[in-house]
């Protein structure tokens, strides 16, 4: 099976680090500005209580401006938890991603969008499809994935989580219809070549979601069976195949044991058997060895020819 490589447009953006710095020093600056602004405003207000003059008005205006500056500095503070990132936009343009965890400070006039970079899993619904032989089967799979390029996850698709879910369902259907449920000769099958099939499933899902900046870590088939309407018939076919295989093995072993017995008798010269006696011996041994029930011995008191 060839991996589906759907033509995808070139990404408009790729992830890059956003400009920023540690948030603790800027938090100190914001607190200092806020305290200074409050102090200036209080001094001006108290002075105006006794007598109004231009200096008091200047203090109040200055204190207000300092408070505004403190709020602007404080607006640039963001907290990033482990396993998360912040996608930063300024006037609609992507300017970078913050991945460092802890308290960070960035341009306060930007928009921030939180993106989880933790490992996630998605289990598909049990879906009925036709395998390569046209037999209806039900199949489900689980895929383990995470976001590796936050810019592409946000700006290349509408909803990257829903995008991954739909593309996973599509890949599972495509793989299920590309192989038979049971093997025919040396061909791959869904039931007997699980490792190879899941490797190809992972590769196809990865190819489909790569445009969304998503990495597929692993995928596994979690449910695989014939559809209910043919499950009984297929079970009888499998049982018949198992019986035939077991009988074939028994016959091969019985023939080998008969050949060994004849060779041993001839080698040890225990008895001299003509062709008719050999045929009778072979027939009796095969009945004993291949029968599914215990045999009852019959003692022949006479001669084989009488």
C-alpha positions in Angstrom: 0.0 0.0 0.0 1.3 3.4 -0.9 1.1 6.2 1.7 -1.5 8.8 0.8 0.3 12.0 0.2 -2.4 14.6 -0.3 -1.2 17.8 -1.9 -1.1 20.4 0.8 -0.3 24.1 0.3 3.0 25.5 1.7 2.6 26.7 5.2 2.3 30.5 5.6 4.0 30.5 9.0 6.3 28.4 11.0 6.9 28.5 14.7 9.6 30.8 16.0 10.5 32.1 19.5 8.7 35.3 20.5 10.6 38.2 22.0 10.3 38.3 25.7 12.2 38.3 29.0 11.9 36.9 32.5 8.8 38.1 34.2 10.1 38.5 37.8 12.1 41.8 37.2 9.2 43.2 35.2 6.8 42.3 38.0 9.1 44.3 40.4 9.0 47.2 38.0 5.1 47.1 37.8 4.8 46.9 41.6 7.2 49.8 42.1 5.4 51.9 39.5 2.0 51.1 41.1 3.3 52.1 44.6 4.9 55.3 43.2 1.7 56.3 41.4 -0.4 55.7 44.5 2.0 57.7 46.6 2.0 60.7 44.1 -1.8 60.7 43.9 -2.2 60.6 47.6 0.3 63.4 48.2 -1.4 65.6 45.6 -4.9 64.8 47.0 -3.9 65.6 50.6 -2.2 68.8 49.6 -5.3 69.9 47.6 -7.4 69.4 50.8 -5.8 72.4 52.4 -5.2 74.6 49.3 -5.4 74.0 45.6 -2.4 74.9 43.5 -0.8 73.9 40.3 1.8 71.7 41.9 -0.9 69.5 43.5 -2.6 69.0 40.2 0.7 68.0 38.6 1.3 65.4 41.3 -2.1 63.9 40.8 -1.7 63.8 37.0 1.8 62.3 37.3 0.5 59.7 39.8 -2.3 58.8 37.4 0.2 58.4 34.5 2.5 56.3 36.6 -0.4 54.0 37.5 -1.3 53.7 33.8 2.3 52.8 33.1 2.2 50.2 35.9 -0.9 48.6 34.4 0.7 48.5 31.0 3.8 46.8 32.3 1.7 44.4 34.3 -0.4 43.6 31.2 2.8 42.1 29.6 3.1 39.5 32.3 2.1 35.9 31.4 2.3 32.6 33.2 3.3 29.6 31.1 2.7 26.1 32.6 4.9 23.1 31.7 3.5 21.4 28.6 1.9 24.7 27.3 2.8 27.4 24.9 1.6 30.9 24.1 1.1 31.9 20.4 1.6 35.7 20.2 0.0 38.1 17.7 0.5 41.8 17.3 -2.0 43.7 15.2 -3.1 40.4 13.6 0.4 39.2 12.7 2.1 36.2 14.2 5.2 37.4 16.1 6.3 34.2 17.8 5.6 31.5 20.4 6.6 31.5 24.1 7.5 27.9 25.3 9.6 28.7 28.4 7.5 27.9 31.5 7.2 30.2 34.4 6.5 33.9 34.6 7.4 35.7 31.4 7.1 39.3 30.1 6.2 40.1 26.5 4.9 43.1 24.5 1.8 44.1 26.5 -0.1 45.1 23.3 -0.2 41.6 21.9 -2.8 38.9 21.8 -2.0 35.5 23.3 -3.5 32.1 22.6 -2.8 29.2 24.8 -1.8 25.9 23.1 -1.2 22.6 24.8 1.9 20.8 23.8 1.2 17.7 26.0 0.9 14.2 24.5 -2.7 13.4 23.7 -4.5 10.3 22.4 -7.6 9.9 20.2 -9.5 6.7 19.9 -11.6 6.4 16.7 -15.2 5.1 16.8 -15.8 1.5 15.8 -16.3 1.8 12.1 -17.8 -0.7 9.6 -15.8 -0.9 6.3 -15.1 -3.4 3.6 -11.7 -5.0 3.5 -9.7 -5.7 0.3 -11.8 -8.8 -0.3 -15.0 -6.9 0.0 -15.9 -8.5 3.4 -17.5 -6.2 5.9 -15.4 -5.7 9.0 -15.5 -3.4 12.1 -12.3 -1.6 13.1 -11.1 1.0 15.5 -7.7 2.5 16.4 -6.0 4.8 18.8 -3.4 7.4 17.9 -1.0 9.2 20.2 0.0 12.7 19.1 1.2 16.1 20.1 1.6 19.6 18.7 5.2 20.3 17.6 4.6 23.5 15.6 2.2 25.8 17.4 2.1 28.4 14.6 0.9 25.9 12.0 -1.6 24.3 14.5 -3.2 27.7 15.0 -3.0 29.3 11.6 -2.9 26.5 9.0 -6.2 24.8 10.1 -9.4 25.9 11.7 -9.4 23.4 14.6 -6.3 21.2 14.8 -7.8 18.8 17.3 -10.8 18.1 15.1 -8.5 18.0 12.1 -6.4 15.2 13.7 -9.6 13.3 14.6 -11.0 13.4 11.0 -7.7 12.6 9.3 -7.2 9.6 11.7 -10.7 8.3 10.8 -9.8 8.6 7.1 -6.5 6.9 7.4 -8.0 4.0 9.4 -10.7 3.5 6.7 -8.0 3.6 3.9 -5.8 1.1 5.6 -8.7 -1.2 6.3 -9.8 -1.2 2.7 -6.3 -1.8 1.4 -5.7 -5.2 3.1 -7.8 -8.4 3.6 -8.8 -9.5 7.0 -7.2 -12.9 6.6 -4.0 -13.7 4.7 -3.8 -15.2 1.2 -0.5 -16.7 0.8 2.4 -14.3 1.6 0.2 -11.2 1.4 -0.2 -8.9 4.4 -3.4 -9.2 6.3 -5.1 -7.1 9.0 -5.3 -9.9 11.5 -1.9 -11.6 11.1 0.4 -8.7 10.3 -0.5 -6.2 13.1 3.0 -4.7 13.4 3.4 -3.9 9.7 -0.2 -2.6 9.4 0.1 -0.3 12.4 3.5 1.0 11.1 1.8 1.9 7.8 -1.2 3.4 9.7 1.2 5.7 11.7 3.0 6.8 8.6 -0.2 7.6 6.8 -1.7 9.6 9.7 1.6 11.5 10.1 1.5 12.4 6.4 -2.1 13.6 6.7 -1.6 15.8 9.8 1.9 17.1 9.1 0.4 20.3 7.7 -1.2 21.1 11.0 2.2 20.9 12.9 1.3 17.7 14.6 3.6 14.8 15.3 2.2 11.2 15.5 4.0 9.3 18.2 2.2 5.9 17.9 -1.0 4.3 16.6 -2.5 1.0 17.3 -5.6 -1.0 16.1 -7.7 -1.5 19.2 -10.7 -3.4 17.7 -10.8 -5.7 14.6 -13.5 -8.2 13.8 -15.8 -9.3 11.0 -19.1 -7.5 10.9 -22.0 -9.2 12.8 -23.9 -10.3 9.7 -21.0 -12.5 8.4 -19.2 -13.2 11.7 -20.8 -16.7 12.1 -20.0 -17.8 8.5 -16.4 -16.5 8.8 -16.0 -18.3 12.1 -17.1 -21.6 10.6 -14.7 -21.0 7.7 -11.8 -20.3 10.1 -12.7 -23.5 12.1 -12.8 -25.5 8.9 -9.4 -24.1 7.9 -8.0 -25.0 11.3 -9.4 -28.5 11.1 -7.9 -29.0 7.6 -4.5 -27.6 8.8 -4.6 -29.9 11.8 -5.5 -33.0 9.7 -2.7 -32.1 7.3 -0.2 -31.9 10.1 -1.5 -35.3 11.5 -1.2 -37.0 8.1 2.3 -35.7 7.5 3.4 -37.0 10.9 1.6 -40.3 10.4 3.3 -40.9 7.0 6.7 -40.0 8.5 6.1 -42.5 11.4 5.0 -45.3 9.0 8.1 -44.7 6.8 10.3 -44.8 9.9 8.7 -48.1 11.1 9.1 -49.7 7.7 12.7 -48.6 7.5 13.4 -49.8 11.0 11.9 -53.2 10.4 13.9 -53.6 7.2 17.1 -52.4 8.9 16.8 -54.7 11.9 15.6 -57.6 9.7 12.8 -58.3 12.1 10.4 -59.6 9.5 10.4 -59.9 5.7 7.4 -58.2 4.3 6.2 -58.4 0.7 4.4 -55.5 -0.9 0.9 -56.7 0.1 1.9 -57.1 3.7 3.5 -53.7 3.6 0.3 -52.2 2.2 -1.7 -53.8 5.0 0.7 -52.6 7.6 0.6 -49.1 6.2 -3.2 -49.0 6.2 -3.4 -50.2 9.8 -0.8 -47.8 11.0 -2.5 -44.8 9.3 -5.9 -45.8 10.8 -4.3 -45.9 14.2 -2.3 -42.7 13.8 -4.9 -40.6 12.0 -8.1 -41.6 13.7 -9.7 -39.2 16.1 -10.9 -42.1 18.3 -9.2 -45.0 20.1 -8.9 -48.0 17.8 -9.9 -51.5 18.8 -7.2 -54.2 17.9 -8.4 -57.3 16.0 -6.2 -60.3 16.4 -5.8 -62.3 13.2 -5.3 -66.0 14.2 -5.0 -67.1 10.6 -2.9 -66.0 7.6 -3.2 -62.9 5.7 -4.0 -64.9 2.6 -6.6 -67.2 4.0 
